[in-house]
Amino acid sequence: MNTKLSFIIPAYNEGDYIGKCLKSVLREKNSVNNNGIEIIVVNNASTDKTKEKALAFPGLKVIDKLEKGLVGARHAGYEVAAGELIANVDADDIMPAGSLKKALTEFSQNDKLVALSGPIIWHNESFIVHLLTKIFYLVSYAIYSFRHFVLRKNGLLLQGGNCVIKKSALDLISGYDMKINFYGEDTHLARRLQKLGQIKFTFDFPMYSSSRRLRNEGVTTVAFRYVINHFWVLALGKSFTKHYKDIR
């Protein structure tokens, strides 16, 4: 039996969040022919009950990655994944209903598609934060559209915690590049994938996520870091911000 899609969920001390995430992923798995869907949780050096809480859910695989790091955890999941598609989901994400069907349909209808992505929606946030986030995505999408429709080049807008990628494309670029471990990692991945096919960003493929980083570091600080690292990676192929803070 072929595995259509592998969910990869990195988790470092996500005991308070991973339950809701896995419930939403399992709901999506059950909404399709779930025999072709696998769920891989990468327990990334957790010191809390993350692994135990993940193992309490039936029908998924939990692997250990002792060296802490987001991109390294995603790569560890990719290495054991059997799916034709790799779906990156963060452990504090909640998938909206219909997301999996949307992804499978997009790839079945477009042979040139190598990656599908969409926006992150911060749940339980203020109107102002949602408005600022919308403006950020609209500006980013305008740049993406200019590159795609005017310059006739593949778009480079990819959201790391909400994307589905062809495994065959990841194989061609030897998986994830761990030189960039957080800020700019998704732009760096898009930069490497864009030579292989189309990267599609659509507002019809959202993901709900925790806004704890915004609350801990401040909206302005986080926005600046994401924007500066996006363009830094596009221009120079490396991140501007070398370190990041674990927010729990």
HELIX and SHEET records of a PDB file:
HELIX    1   1 ILE A   18  ASN A   30  1                                  13    
HELIX    2   2 ASN A   34  GLY A   36  5                                   3    
HELIX    3   3 THR A   50  LEU A   55  1                                   6    
HELIX    4   4 LEU A   70  VAL A   80  1                                  11    
HELIX    5   5 SER A   99  GLN A  109  1                                  11    
HELIX    6   6 PHE A  127  SER A  145  1                                  19    
HELIX    7   7 PHE A  146  VAL A  150  3                                   5    
HELIX    8   8 LYS A  167  LEU A  172  1                                   6    
HELIX    9   9 GLU A  185  LEU A  193  1                                   9    
HELIX   10  10 ARG A  212  GLU A  217  1                                   6    
HELIX   11  11 VAL A  219  LEU A  236  1                                  18    
SHEET    1   A 7 LYS A  61  ASP A  64  0                                        
SHEET    2   A 7 ILE A  37  ASN A  43  1                                        
SHEET    3   A 7 LEU A   5  ALA A  11  1                                        
SHEET    4   A 7 LEU A  85  VAL A  89  1                                        
SHEET    5   A 7 ASN A 162  LYS A 166 -1                                        
SHEET    6   A 7 LEU A 113  SER A 117 -1                                        
SHEET    7   A 7 GLN A 198  PHE A 201  1                                        
SHEET    1   B 3 ASP A  93  ILE A  94  0                                        
SHEET    2   B 3 MET A 207  SER A 209 -1                                        
SHEET    3   B 3 ILE A 120  TRP A 122  1                                        
END                                                                             
